[in-house]
């Protein structure tokens, strides 16, 4: 719809340009001044000509305005039906949270969608004004606190489509990106199955951080967390076991969940973090080196984020990387 509107506007703009420039060139050539020409007769306006050159632009603007307004209203319609994939989008400084209410899943910064299926987004922000923009798939829509807005699209081809916050929202606005991953029906079903599997663990009591820990603690307004066991029942490799312990002892569990079926914590849900294309909200490619550096120095990599520097050593960072790669 947006492409059709653009082509319509471009057609009328081109037509106006060609006619106007043709008339201009014709007048310049035909009525150019010649040696010996008498002084031109002075006139004080022509009502008919003025009406014509006012009416023609008004008609052109109407031809553009009518389809524009119609398209705007159509983009604000909320698709319905059993086949429509509903997604709740929550903007944070500076990352995106995606919830699938029909599937009971939550993720962050990567929106997986099936090809050929309409995706309806209901969007809100938990802090300041943001703007959700997927240039290759849809227009952009401002996202407000305490008020939801909607946007919908349908990916026609599989692929990775970059998105970006398009409204200045603070120091790291330029690094508030995300990815839309359009997959075939089977690939999307596999993704859903993997995310559902992250919830197949039994509850366990939370581990208390050391007295001198500088670990991040949940904000006072955050909901109470229900922690889950972080290691599989089978014996874990030493690095994985060390990473699981560090995840608890450093306070990571206080802000992040590794369970996609429970949207808890004040930070991004990390279920599936090992397979994501980027980390730090689209700022860094998801390599071991980048992930370790991000764990150690989040305030250096992306100053101003809520994630504090926790005094993680290089060895501890590597253990956490190995552990997170399993999720």
C-alpha positions in Angstrom: 0.0 0.0 0.0 2.8 2.4 0.9 4.7 1.6 -2.3 1.5 2.2 -4.4 1.0 5.5 -2.7 4.6 6.5 -3.4 4.3 5.5 -7.1 1.0 7.6 -7.3 2.7 10.6 -5.8 5.7 10.2 -8.0 3.5 10.0 -11.1 1.8 13.3 -10.4 5.0 15.0 -9.3 6.7 13.9 -12.5 3.7 15.1 -14.6 3.7 18.5 -12.9 7.5 18.8 -13.4 7.4 17.9 -17.1 4.5 20.2 -17.9 5.9 23.1 -15.9 9.4 22.8 -17.3 8.1 22.4 -20.8 6.0 25.5 -20.5 8.9 27.4 -19.0 11.3 26.4 -21.9 8.6 27.2 -24.5 8.0 30.7 -23.0 11.8 31.4 -22.7 12.4 30.5 -26.4 9.2 32.0 -27.9 9.1 35.3 -26.0 12.8 35.9 -25.5 13.9 39.5 -25.9 15.3 40.6 -29.3 17.3 43.7 -30.2 14.9 46.6 -31.0 11.9 45.2 -29.2 9.7 47.9 -27.7 9.1 48.2 -24.0 6.7 45.5 -22.9 3.1 46.6 -22.1 2.6 46.8 -18.3 -0.4 44.8 -17.0 -1.9 44.5 -13.5 -2.9 40.8 -13.3 -5.3 38.5 -15.1 -8.1 36.9 -13.1 -8.6 34.0 -15.4 -4.9 33.0 -15.4 -4.7 33.4 -11.6 -7.7 31.1 -11.2 -6.2 28.5 -13.5 -2.8 28.4 -11.8 -4.5 28.1 -8.4 -7.0 25.5 -9.5 -4.5 23.1 -11.1 -2.2 22.7 -8.1 -5.3 22.3 -5.8 -6.5 19.5 -8.1 -3.1 17.9 -8.1 -2.9 18.1 -4.3 -6.4 16.6 -3.9 -5.3 13.7 -6.2 -2.4 13.1 -3.8 -4.2 13.8 -0.5 -7.2 11.4 -1.1 -5.1 8.2 -1.6 -2.7 9.4 1.2 -5.4 9.7 3.8 -7.0 6.5 2.6 -3.7 4.6 3.0 -3.1 6.1 6.5 -6.5 4.9 7.7 -5.8 1.4 6.2 -2.5 1.1 7.9 -4.2 1.9 11.3 -6.7 -1.0 10.8 -6.0 -3.8 13.2 -6.0 -7.2 11.4 -8.0 -9.9 12.9 -8.4 -13.7 12.4 -6.9 -16.9 13.7 -4.0 -16.7 11.2 -2.8 -13.2 12.3 0.3 -13.4 14.5 -0.1 -11.0 17.4 3.0 -9.5 18.9 3.3 -7.0 21.8 6.2 -4.6 21.4 7.6 -2.8 24.4 10.3 -0.1 24.0 13.0 0.4 26.6 16.1 2.6 26.8 17.7 1.2 24.7 16.3 -2.2 23.6 13.1 -3.8 22.3 11.0 -6.4 24.0 8.8 -8.8 21.9 6.0 -10.8 23.5 4.0 -13.4 21.6 0.7 -13.7 23.6 -0.7 -16.5 21.4 2.5 -18.6 22.0 3.3 -17.5 25.5 6.9 -16.5 24.6 9.0 -13.5 25.2 12.3 -12.4 23.6 14.3 -9.3 22.9 15.8 -7.4 20.0 15.0 -10.2 17.4 11.5 -10.5 16.1 11.0 -13.9 14.4 8.0 -14.1 12.1 6.7 -16.6 9.5 6.8 -15.6 5.8 3.4 -15.0 4.2 1.5 -14.4 7.5 0.2 -11.1 8.7 1.9 -9.8 11.9 0.0 -7.4 14.0 2.1 -5.3 16.5 0.6 -3.6 19.6 3.3 -1.3 20.9 4.0 0.7 24.0 7.0 2.0 25.9 8.0 1.7 29.5 10.0 5.0 29.6 10.4 7.7 27.0 9.0 8.2 23.5 10.4 5.8 20.9 9.6 5.1 17.2 9.4 1.6 15.7 10.7 1.5 12.1 11.3 -1.5 9.7 12.2 0.2 6.4 12.0 -2.9 4.2 8.7 -4.3 5.6 6.5 -1.4 6.9 6.3 2.2 7.8 7.3 3.5 11.2 5.1 4.2 14.1 5.7 6.3 17.2 5.6 4.4 20.5 4.2 6.2 23.6 4.1 5.7 27.3 0.7 4.8 28.7 -0.8 4.6 25.2 -0.6 1.8 22.7 -0.2 2.2 18.9 -0.5 -0.5 16.2 1.4 -1.5 13.1 1.1 -4.5 10.8 3.0 -6.1 8.0 3.5 -9.3 6.1 7.0 -10.5 5.1 6.8 -11.9 1.5 10.4 -13.3 1.4 12.5 -15.0 4.0 15.5 -13.0 5.3 16.9 -10.7 7.9 15.4 -7.2 8.0 17.0 -4.5 10.1 14.9 -2.2 12.2 15.7 0.9 14.2 14.3 3.3 16.7 13.5 6.5 14.7 12.8 8.9 17.6 15.6 10.4 19.6 15.3 8.8 23.0 18.6 9.5 24.8 22.3 9.1 24.5 22.2 5.6 23.0 19.3 6.2 20.6 21.5 5.5 17.6 22.2 2.0 19.0 18.6 1.0 19.7 18.3 -1.4 16.7 16.6 -4.8 16.2 16.2 -7.5 13.6 13.1 -9.0 12.0 13.9 -12.6 11.1 11.4 -13.8 8.5 11.4 -17.6 8.3 9.5 -20.3 6.4 6.6 -21.9 8.3 8.8 -24.9 9.3 11.7 -22.8 10.4 9.4 -20.6 12.5 7.8 -23.7 14.1 11.3 -24.9 15.0 12.2 -21.6 16.5 9.0 -21.7 18.6 9.8 -25.2 19.8 13.3 -24.2 20.8 12.0 -21.2 22.7 9.4 -23.3 24.5 12.1 -25.8 25.5 13.8 -23.0 27.5 11.0 -23.3 30.0 11.4 -27.0 30.6 13.3 -26.7 33.9 12.2 -27.2 37.5 12.1 -24.3 40.0 14.9 -23.8 42.5 15.6 -21.4 45.3 17.5 -18.3 44.3 21.1 -18.0 45.4 22.0 -15.0 47.7 24.7 -12.8 46.3 27.8 -12.2 48.4 27.7 -9.4 51.0 30.3 -7.3 49.0 28.7 -8.1 45.6 28.3 -5.2 43.2 25.7 -7.2 41.3 22.7 -5.4 39.8 19.5 -5.7 41.7 16.0 -5.4 40.3 14.4 -2.0 40.5 11.9 -1.5 43.3 9.0 -1.4 40.9 10.0 -4.6 39.1 7.8 -7.6 39.7 9.0 -10.4 42.0 11.2 -12.9 40.2 10.7 -16.6 40.0 14.1 -18.1 39.4 14.7 -21.4 37.6 17.5 -23.8 37.6 20.2 -22.8 35.2 21.9 -26.1 34.6 20.6 -29.2 32.9 20.0 -32.3 35.0 22.8 -34.1 33.1 26.4 -33.4 34.4 27.6 -30.1 32.9 31.0 -29.3 31.5 33.2 -27.3 34.0 32.9 -24.0 32.1 29.2 -24.4 31.7 28.8 -25.2 35.4 31.0 -22.3 36.4 29.0 -20.0 34.1 25.7 -21.1 35.6 27.1 -20.4 39.1 28.4 -17.0 38.0 25.0 -16.1 36.4 23.5 -16.5 39.8 26.3 -15.1 42.0 26.9 -12.0 39.9 23.2 -11.1 40.0 22.5 -11.6 36.3 19.4 -13.6 37.3 18.1 -10.5 39.0 17.6 -8.7 35.7 17.6 -11.4 33.0 15.5 -14.6 32.4 16.7 -17.5 30.4 13.1 -18.8 30.1 11.2 -17.5 27.1 7.9 -18.7 28.7 8.2 -16.2 31.6 8.6 -12.5 30.9 10.4 -11.6 34.1 13.2 -9.4 35.0 13.9 -5.7 34.2 16.5 -6.5 31.5 16.2 -8.3 28.1 15.1 -11.9 28.1 18.1 -14.0 27.2 16.4 -17.1 26.0 18.0 -18.0 22.7 20.9 -15.6 23.2 23.4 -18.2 21.9 21.8 -18.1 18.4 21.1 -14.4 18.0 22.8 -12.4 15.2 23.5 -9.4 17.4 23.9 -8.4 21.0 23.5 -5.0 22.8 20.3 -4.3 20.8 21.8 -4.7 17.4 25.0 -2.8 18.2 27.5 -5.8 18.2 27.7 -9.0 16.2 27.2 -11.9 18.4 30.7 -13.2 18.6 32.4 -14.7 21.7 34.8 -11.8 21.9 32.0 -9.2 21.7 29.8 -11.1 24.1 32.7 -11.3 26.7 33.6 -7.7 26.3 29.9 -6.7 26.7 29.6 -8.8 29.9 32.8 -7.2 31.3 32.4 -3.6 30.2 28.7 -2.7 29.4 29.2 0.9 30.4 32.2 1.3 28.2 30.6 -0.4 25.2 27.2 1.3 25.6 27.4 4.1 28.1 24.2 4.8 30.0 22.5 1.4 29.9 21.0 0.0 33.1 23.4 -2.9 33.0 26.3 -2.0 35.4 29.9 -3.0 35.3 30.0 -5.9 37.8 33.7 -6.4 38.0 33.7 -9.6 35.9 37.2 -10.9 35.2 38.2 -12.1 31.8 38.1 -15.8 32.9 34.6 -15.3 34.4 33.4 -13.6 31.3 34.6 -16.6 29.2 32.7 -19.0 31.5 29.6 -16.9 31.2 30.0 -16.9 27.4 30.2 -20.7 27.3 27.2 -20.9 29.5 25.1 -18.5 27.5 26.0 -20.2 24.3 23.9 -23.2 25.6 20.8 -21.0 25.7 
